[in-house]
Amino acid sequence: MGTFDAVMIGLGAMIGAGLFSAFTPAASAAGSALLVSLFLASAIAYANARSSAQLAARYPTSGGTYAYGREVLGPWPGFIAGWGFVVGKTASAAAMALTFATYTVPGPWVKPVAAVAVALLVGVNCLGVTRTATAARIIVTAVLALLAVVLVVILAGGHAPPEYVAGTNHGVFGVLQGAGLLFFAFAGYARIATLGEEVRNPSRSIPRAIGIGLGIVVVLYAAVALVLIDVLGTAGIAQSPKPLATAMGDSWALPLVQVAAALASLGALLALVAGIGRTAMAMARENDLPRALSAVHPRFSTPLRAELVVGAAILVLIAFFDLGTAIGFSSFGVLVYYLIANISAARQPKNERLGPVWLGVAGAAGCAVLVASLPVSAVIGGLAMFAVGLGYRATRLRFGG
């Protein structure tokens, strides 16, 4: 695939997560300082994007920061990054499937329909990345068009959304926690880096795709946030599980929000499965996951076994997770993933850098602060997740498995 297709895969991941999942918990944490949280999350995402682009240019291989961390820092940091990505993004994929089903079917059918969506999209990925890129391009184009109509209708008025107060300022900790939860929405550009072996001219295409995709999403998120704050206030955003739909009130265009949310969630899920499967394949090549997961299908050139196992794991999480838990759990894993990416980029030789070393240092510090600011349940769950992974690798090394 080329730069355009890589951008579309990244957009598919970011748009689904940010617009329809992250604003509500972030507004609850940040209060009236929601825009400050959004700015902080985007600034840290930019530093991470530059670090990811720099590393991808030097190491154009599947696996993303798992591969970069191994090359620059060593096997253990690489494993920490890979484990955080695979487990955290598996939780994120479950959240996207549940979001899709929530917008399309009644309550009792949400989990069964979410499971069917996962099964279908895993099948699409198993058939080959060209089909993944094509589907992502169609979904992203449709979602952006629908969102444009929705925002125009909201701004034009003529409907009656509920009125809420602006909300209070929850202090510095609230701003940081809001940024940590919103960071979940920016993490889609990692999908681009994990496709290193399937992009033409990766040393040029991957950095360009990351920068373009992130820039588009930052502008889009800021526009949506400003519209929501104008109509609902930050307290109203925090109170609504579907803030864009709530802002529409009784407008004729309400079904467009539902269709856009459903399509965006499917796009995010499609890109997530592709990225997780390829990172799992890279880890299996190094025996950090069972070796059988490293197999590539001879006809479709996809990590078939890894993607099937990822699909099964997503189905298990759908049965036990709710959306809020999944966002916090995923944010913990992804922020640790980018912590390793920034440290790796800062340690690269000067002739391999695309930017100043302080940018990687600032990105690493930002990730560490946001991790510590996440809700307590996310921190505890994240620490337990890493303890399991580290224990697995230590046991394998100890007994030679």
Secondary structure, DSSP 4 states (H G I P E B T S, - for coil): --HHHHHHHHHHHHHHHIIIIIHHHHHHHHBTTHHHHHHHHHHHHHHHHHHHHHHHHH--STTTHHHHHHHHT-HHHHHHHHHHHHHHHHHHHHHHHHHHHHHHS-GGGHHHHHHHHHHHHHHHHHT-HHHHHHHHHHHHHHHHHHHHHHHHHHHH--S-PPP-----B-HHHHHHHHHHHHHHHHGGGHHHHTTGGGSSSHHHHHHHHHHHHHHHHHHHHHHHHHHHHHHHHHHHHHH-SSHHHHHHTT-TTHHHHHHHHHHHHHHHHHHHHHHHHHHHHHHHHTTSS-GGGG---TTT-S-HHHHHHHHHHHHHHHHH--HHHHHHHHHHHHHHHHHHHHHHHHHS-GGG-SS-HHHHHHHHHHHHHHHHHS-HHHHHHHHHHHHHHHHHHHHHHHHT-
